[in-house]
Amino acid sequence: MIDLHTHSLLSDGELLPSELVRRLEAMGYSCVAITDHVDSSNIDFVIPRLVSAARELNAGQSVTVVPGAEITHVPPEMIRALVQSARELGAEIVLVHGETIMEPVPEGTNKAAILSGVDILAHPGLIAPEDVKLAAERGVYLEISARHGHSFANGHVARWAREYGGRLVLNSDAHAPGDFMSRQFAERVAYGSGLEETALEEMLANSRDLIKKLR
C-alpha cells in the first residue's frame, strides 16, 4: 500500500512523523508522503523538519518516506509562489487543498493549483469538468479521498476523471491512527466511488509512477 497524503503534529495531525511511519510499516505499507498543511506563515518551518525526519527515517526502516506539503486555504493568486517555495525548501511532493465540499476553500483554487503544476489536487470536491480535463492535460493527479466528508464527492471526481482521462490516486488524508487505510478499506472506498474492481490497483500504480517521476 501507498499513501501520499498524511499529516503529522507539525500541522494538525496527532502523531510525530516517526510514529506515523512506524504504524504504517506495521501495516505493510511500502511508501508514505507526509504532507502537512502550510501557508506563508509556516512553510519555512514545516518543510525543512519533514525533510530532515524523512532522511533519518529512510535510513532505518522499510517504508519509503517522502517529505511534502499541502498548501491550504490560501488565496488562489498565492498558490504558484507557494508551490515554488515548497519545492525550493525540499518538498518532494506538493499537494493543494482542493475545493472540498466540507470547507470554505476559495473558489478558483482547483484551477490555480493545476496551472501552478501541483502534483496532486487533494479532495477536489465538485470539480468542474473543464478543470478535470486541464488536470489530465498537465499531468496533475486527482485524489479519491478516504477521509470522512471529503469522500462524499468521490463519485463526482471519479466520473469526470474517467470521461477526460484524469489520473486518480487514492489517499487517506490521515490525521490520526484510526485514519490509516487497510487494503480492504481502500478497496471499499474505490468501489464506493463508482470505480471498477481494478481501480485500486490502477490508483496504486499511479502513485508509484508519481513517486518515480519525482525522485
N, C-alpha and C positions, 0 to 999 in steps of 0.2 A: 504494500500500500504506500501511497504518496499523498502528502497534504501540503499544499503550497500557500496556505492562509491560516496562520495561527497567531495567537497573542500571548505575550508573557507579561509579568508585572512591570515591565518597562513602559507599558501603557496601561490598558485596563484588564489584562489577564490576571489570573490568580497564582501562576507558577513562575518560579525562576526558570530561565532558559534550560538549565541543567536538568531540572526535574521534568519539565515538559518533554525534553528529548528522551530522558530515561523511560518515561511512561510509554512513549511511542516505540522505543526499542523493545520493551517488554511485550508490545502488541504485534511485533513483527514488521514494523514499518522499515522501508529502505531509505526514505528521504522525507525531510520536513523543512519548510521555509518558515522562519519566524518573522512575521511582518507586522510589527507593532505600529499603532496609529501615530502619525506625525503630521505636523503642520510647521509653519515657520518658527514657532516658539520652541520646539523641542527636537527638530530634525538633526541638529548637530550634536545633541546629547545621546539620542537613542541609537542611531545607526552605528557609530563607532563602537558602542558597547556590544551590540549584536555581532558586529564583525569580529571583535575580539573573542566573544563567547563561542562563536561558530568555529573559529580557528582552534581553540583549545579543545572543544568537544569533538571535532573531527579527528583529533589525534588520539582519542581514547575510547571510542565506541563505534558501533556498526552502522548507525543511522547517519546518512549524509545530511549535514545541517547547512541550510542556505540562508544567509542573512538578507533581510529585505525590509520593506516598509509598505505601509498602507496609508497613502495620503488621504486625509479625511476631512470632509465638510468645509473645504476651503473654497473661495470664490473661483469659478471656472477659469478666469483670466490668470490666476496664480498657479495653475496646475503645471504648465510646461516648465516654468522655472524650478518648481519643487521636484519634478521628475529628474531634471538635470542635476540638481543639488544632491538628491538621494543617490544617484549613480556615482557622482564625484566623491561622496563620503564612503562609498564602498558597498552600497546595497546591490546585491546581485540580481534581485528580482523586485520589481516595483509594481504595486497594485494601487488602484484608486478606488475609494469607497464609492460605488455607483449609486444611482438614483433609486435606492431601495424604497419600497412602499411603506416601510416601517419608520423612517426618519426623514426630517426635513432637509435633505441634501439639495443644494441649489440646482435649479433647472439649468440644463446645459452642461452639467458635469460629465455625463456619459460621453457626449461628443468631444468635449475638450480633452478628456482622458485619452480617447482613441487618437485624436490628432496629435497629442503630445508623445505618442509612442510608448505608452504604458504597456507592461507585459500582460497583466490580467485586469480586466474590469470586473471588480468584485460585486456580486449580487446586484446586477444592473436593473432589477425590477421590471417595470413595464417599458423596457427599452423600445425606442421607435425602430421599425423595420429598416429605415434608411441608415440608422446607426449600426445595426447588426451587419448590414451589407458593407458599410465602411470598415468595421472591425475585421471582417473577412478579407477585405482588400489589403488592409495594412498589417495583417498578422497579429492582431490583438486577440487574446483568448478571452472568452466569456465564461463566467463562473456559474455553475449549478451549485447552489449552496445547501449544505445540510443544517444550517442554523435556523432555529425556530423563528418564524416571522419572515425573514429574508427568503426562506424556501417557498413561501406562498406563491411567488411569481415564477418559480422554476419552469412551469409548463409553458408560460409565455416566452421565456428566453429560449427554451428548447425548440419550440415551434419555429421561431424565426431563424434560429441558427440552422436548422435543417433546411429551411427554404432558401437561405442565401449562402450556405456553405460555411457558416461560422464555426470556429473551433472551440469546443467546450472542454472545461476541466471541472472536476468535482472536488470541492474543498469543504472543510468543516467550519471555518471561521471560529475555531475553538478559543474560548476564553477561560474554560475551567476543565478539570479532568473528565467530567461527565460528557463533555462535548466531543471527545475524540471518537472517530468512526471505526467500528469493526467493519470487516469486509461485507458481512451480511447486511449491516445497516446501510452501507454505501450502495449496495445493490438495490435496496428498497427505495432509497432516495432517487436513484436513477429511474427505476420503474415508475415511481410516483410522479416523475416529471414528464411521463408520457413517452419515454425513450424506449428503444428496442432492447432486447435481452443482452445484446453485445455492447451496449453503450458504456458500461462501466469500464470494460477493457479498453475501449476506444479513448475514453477520457483519461485513463491512467497512461495510455501510450502518448497522448497529447502532453501530459505533464512531464513525462520522461523526455520527449522531444524538446520541450521548452527548456528544461534544465540543461540538456546537452548544448543547446544553442547559446545559452547564457554563460556557460562555464568554459 
